[in-house]
């Protein structure tokens, strides 16, 4: 069974209107970096475990990020929409406090400028 013909079906502008509306609805949300900060007490193993568990990094990726944080003072764990980034920060910091680790994470806009962390 076919649907009744809509008077606008033959309008060549119909596809243009649909396309414009679709692009507006699918606008990408602003993205945010989750940044780990180095400290003198949080263990390297803990940082690697957190990167694997909460940021789904392989052991090799997590170790590389951890060493970057250790040598440069900070490093990016991932880039997410704000709500996801904030949730990950809260989860990780909660776990760190439970293990008596002072691990600190921050969120910054993706277009924030600092490229040396990537």
N, C-alpha and C positions, 0 to 999 in steps of 0.2 A: 504494500500500500504506500503510495507516494503522498507527500504533503501537498496541500493546495499551493498554487503558485502565488507568491507574494509580488505585488506590483513593483517593488523595488529590486527584484531579482535581475532585471535587465539593465539596471542602472550601472554604468561602468565605474562610477565613483564609489559604489558599495564596497568593493574590495579595499579601496584606499581608506575609507572611513574605518573599516574593521581593523586594518593594519595599524592605523594611528592609535585607536583605542587599545589595541593589544600591547603596543609598545609602552604606553603610559601605565597600564596595569602591571606590567612585568618589570618595572624599573628596579634595578638592582639596589638593595639596601646599602647604606654606607658600611664600610668594613673597618674593623679595628684589629690592631696587633695586640697579642698577648705577650708581654715582655717579662722575662725572668731577670731578676737582679741578683748579683753575686753577694754572698755574705761569707763570714769566716767560720760559720758553724754548721750550716746545712751540708750534709754529706753528699758526695758526688753520686753515690749509689741511689740515694733518695731522689735526687733530681732526675736521674735516668729512669727510675721506676715511674715517677710522676709523668714524665714525657711519654713513656710508653702507654701507661694506663689511661691518662686523660686526653692526650693529644694524638694517640694512635700512631706513634713513631716506632720504627723498627729499632732494635737495640743499637745498630750502627748510627742511625740518624740521631737518636736520643743522646748517645755518647758524644757525637760531634757537637750538638747544640750545647750540651753540658760543658764541654771544654771551651767552647766559644764564650759562654757566660763566665766561666772561671778566669779566662785570660783577658777578656775585654770588659768585664763588669756587667754586661747585660746581653741578652739575646732573645730573638723572636721564636716563640714556640709555635705560633700559627696565626692566621688571619681569619676573622669570623665576623658575622653580624654582631652588633653590640650585645644583645641579650645572651647569645651563646658565649661570647668572650667573658662577660661578667659572671655567668654561671660557672664557667671553668675556673676563673680566678677564685671565686668563693669556695668551690669544692676543694681546690688544691690548697688554699690557705687554711681551710678547716682541717684537712688531713695533716698538714705541716704542724699546726698547733697541737693536734692530738699526739704527734710524735716529738713534741717539744723542739721543733725546728723553726728558726726565724725567717724562713723562705718568704720573699716578697715578690709579688707579681703586680704589674700595672697594665692598664689598657690605654692605648693611644690610637688616634685616627690613622688609618693606613696611609693617607696622604700627608702625614705629619712631617715628612722630610728626611729623617735620619736614615740614610741608606747603608751606613757602615755596619748596621746590625744584621743585615740580610745575608 
